[in-house]
Amino acid sequence: MDLQHKRWLQEKFAEQHQRLIPVVAVADMFYACNKERKTDPIGYQVKELINKMDRDLLAEKLSLCLDGETAKSEIALDFGLTGCFYEQLQSLPNVERQQKMILVARAIISLTYQEKQKSFTQCVTDQAIGYLK
């Protein structure tokens, strides 16, 4: 998607986009947290968390999974980045996606908290734009 089209979408759907961003962020965090910690027996996909789950229930599930950490913690941010990149790589074959996710995990470890925040914000923004199409 070119930059001009992305801007047009953001302007046209700015209000929806702003409402969607926190849902996408929480969905990414919960997805990766649940995948690692298995606090919920259901193996949700990010897309169904965003499109089908009640926002309050999703927030509650994230809170349970984070086990006392806040959504602003570095652990939650790491989960969010992992979930967001996993979603972006969803179309790749399984083996290739797993290889890329190893690289993503290494990159996340090397980032500062501020760099993680910036990366997560950009990833979620791009992801939310995709859901507005």
Phi, psi and omega in degrees: 000129181281163185299321181296317179294320179298317178297318179300315178299316181298318180291314183295323185243029186306314182294313178299319181299315181294327177286328184282327184306310180296327179294315179297317180298313180294321179297317178299314180299312182294318181305307183290323178297312181294325179297322180277313188265344178051051178280342177237132184290347182270132178270077183296155168259151182304316183302317181288330176296320181286315188273333189242333186275140174300137183301318181293320178295318178299315179297320178295317179297319178296315180301316178297318182292322181288343172050057175100340175283153177268165178292347178264358181289161179294325178298314179297321179296319176299316177298317181300314178298317179299313180296319181294314180291324177301316179298318181294331182265007186303329184281350180283155173301151187308312183296316179295319178298317179298319178297316180292324179293330174296317177295320178299314180300318178296318180295319180301317180300325185278349183276149171284168179302316181296320178294323177297316179300313181297314180297318181294318178301314180295316181297314181293321178299313178297319180297315181296323177299320178299326180282345178276344182294000000 
